[in-house]
Every structure is written in structure tokens, then in C-alpha cells.
Amino acid sequence: MANQICRNIGKLSTDGTAFLLCDIQEKFQAAVKYFPEICVVAKRLLTAAKCLDVPVIATEQYPKGLGHIVPELAVDHAKVFEKTYFSMATPEVRDYLKEVRPNLKSVILFGLEAHVCVQQTALDFLDLGYDVHVIADSTSSRSMSDRMIAFERIRQSGGFITTSESALFMLLQDAKHPKFREVQKLIIEPAPPQGLVHKM
């Protein structure tokens, strides 16, 4: 009998998932590629998380110097942590996740910068045994090369690089989901272009 290969295909469920918003702060606005587009998608993700009752953890990297999360992103339903550690996987964040999502299996990660705080967060949560889904259309860096190589680095380590629409539909799983219409309205218009693919 042929040996069965055990592989992790990275499915998502609302009761086993948390959203991680990483450092989408005021001082990055002028420097990060596609910052306004990143915020458009982040706003959709935050709204969907609230609609689906999935917890959101947000961080601010050294807010004294980098400012707070941009005001267009409503994080009133999120738990916000300040940090100086590049990764979001601080003891405080890990303890909070255990409290609000004891059966946590997956994190949906998005924010700034792809090659620093997002990458280190992804690697730490992978090391802790969680599935990590990085939302490419809501994650960026100051340079596109750093952004795209960070995605590849995370993929090499076992993370999943996906899009906001793909992740949200996977959370819904069924068009009969009671929140399907609400979430569908959020993504009825495609995410704004961000240079992630070559023009066809």
C-alpha cells in the first residue's frame, strides 16, 4: 500500500481563525508602496472580521515615532497592542489570543512592512504551529522588491500567500452562510491594482 503523504493545505474556518493587523501607521503613508490601496483592502478585512465575529489583534510599532494606526481604519472592535519587537508574536499578543481564541488554528496576517514586521510575525506564528495566511493585497513595503521577496520567503517557510477575496470566501465556505450577502458587498468591486502581477 502506498504511503499517504500528510500535507497541510491551509483551510480556514471562522471559529479557528484570528486576524492580525500589523503596523498600518501614519508615518508609513508617504513611504510605503500602494499605501492607500493597502488601506482600502485592510478596511474590508476589518469590516468582514467584525461581521463574521472573528477577533482582530492590531499592533503599533513604536507609536511615539511612527504614529498610530491610520484613522481611516476603524479598530474599535480590535485589541491594539504597542510594541518595539518587530514580530507581533509578543507574549502579550499570544496570551490574548489564547484567551479569545483557545482553539486557534490559523491567523490571517496583513500590514506593514512585508519584509520586516510581517515576515517576522509570519515566521514566529509558523514556528508556534499555526497556519499563517498573508494577505498580499493588504501587505506592502517601501520597495516592491522587498515586498515580493518577503512573500516568497514566507512561502518557503510554509506560509500561505493569498488575497483578501480568497480568504474571505474560504471563511464563508458556503453561499448559504448567514453573513454571505454582507461580506459579498465588501468585495463586489475587486481590490485596487497594486503591481502584484504583470499587466496582461
Secondary structure, 3 states (H helix, E strand, C coil): CCCCCCCCCCCCCHHHEEEEEECCEHHHCCCCCCHHHHHHHHHHHHHHHHHHCCCEEEEEECHHHHCCECCCCCCCCCEEEEECCCCCCCHHHHHHHHHHCCCCCEEEEEEECHHHHHHHHHHHHHHCCCEEEEEEEEEECCCHHHHHHHHHHHHHCCCEEECHHHHHHHHHCCCCCCCHHHHHHHCCCCCCCCCCCCCC
